[in-house]
């Protein structure tokens, strides 16, 4: 894929992740543990796919901040995996603050780190 195609793919992923975040907020509000677990699992799948695409993009454009960006990806995948494991073992109330913190971190990553990557891609590909 070209850098532009990879950027388009990551933008679609961001939209899908935003939809999942809205669903997770509703599941948290309603206390629906099964829905929460299902949505968190879907979010993990989308995040892993998204981060893989972003990492391909970073390689394609020789992004100078790739190591730090990949580190954020690894930390978010690890955190989300632990949240899902905790939800399976414990109750929803104990995992709710962790879910909110993860969502805030993921959104901040999209706003800051991904925007910075997209600016770099635009500058390097014309």
Beta strands, then each sheet from edge to edge (+ up, - down):
end
